[in-house]
Amino acid sequence: MQLGSLFSTYGTIAIFSYFFGGLIADKFPPGKLMGIALFTTALGGLVMATFPSFFVLQILYAYWGITTIFLFWGAMIKATRLWGGNKNQGTAFGFLDAGRGLIAALIGSTGVFIFSKVLKTGSILDSTIERQEALRYVILYSSFFVTIVGFLVFHFMKSESKNKSKTNNSALSLKNIKSVLKYKSIWLMMIIIISAYVGYKITDIYSLYAYEVMLYSETKAAEIGSLQLYLRPIVCIFFGFLADKSNSIKWIIIGFNIMLIGSLIFASGIITNHLNLIFLLSLVITAVGTYAVRALYFSIFNEAKIPIKVTGTAVGLISVVGYTPDIFATPIIGYLLDNYPESLGYQYVFTMLLLFSSLGLWASINFNRNLNSR
């Protein structure tokens, strides 16, 4: 619950950051915005490495809600859309999420390696001080990595000159916001993203599931969490190429169907600590569906006919609703896991995913019908 409340604090601040950050993204070069965001995020890691009080952690997570979203998110999505052009949106966003997934997996694997090497035995016998020291190295390593990337992005990421056109000078106006909200597809994209993002938030508990339900060791469970991340680049690139061969929304529909199957297996409660193969297969199925949808949901901007000049504004508005799971998902997950014994809490969590997968599938089908009716 404490961890969930921290992410809720982050998500609450992030909601405002999505909106205003989207407007900012239509005004300034993406590379500069993203570079500053990475620098300031890394500074927060130095604070976390001191193992501050819970109150200070709440402030820190609120700070990260600003640094990781306000200057970064809208700029990143807009830069990717420009890079993809008119014909390669699926590939562009597929590579974006594949790259993000690959780096996350590499950082996760390296973090597990550092953590396990610093600990003397890697078991429950290690003291709290030894665990803290091991985690401190992981946090400092992550902060250093983010700093290096921030430097590279700030100095070497090129900006398109067309981003500085006069039309973008009105990005902060109420007129642009109203024009974006007139698109029915924008509202459907909000539902698609909020549904997919619940699935993405639940990927955070895979390693915990392996530890508490499958009875893996802490190190082995962490490895499971890291290994499933390696699926992300493969799935994202694969579905990105497929999307450009037809259209993205059809593959989003397929992705939600896959999520439904995976979440249904977990929610049924049939997976026990004796069914390792079923657990791994179910994890793969759920992760494939989640990552497929996540890779493509911003690639449908062109299909929705959203003008490039208001991309930042559109991203901000969609994200305000789409990423609300940052506020409510983690506290709900934390409550369910804390208050229901053994695997029952996990069944309830995956039942929530089942419901949101159904909602996302409905919105995706309606988005597709809206395109076909034009």
GIZI-V463455 format. One record per helix or strand of 2 or more residues. SS is the DSSP state (@ for helix, = for strand). FROM is the first residue (numbers start at 1). TO is the last residue. If there is no record, write none. Layout:
{{SS,FROM,TO} {SS,FROM,TO}}
This chain:
{{@,2,25} {@,30,48} {@,54,67} {@,73,84} {@,89,118} {@,128,156} {@,161,164} {@,166,170} {@,174,181} {@,184,212} {@,218,245} {@,248,268} {@,276,296} {@,299,301} {@,308,322} {@,325,339} {@,344,372}}
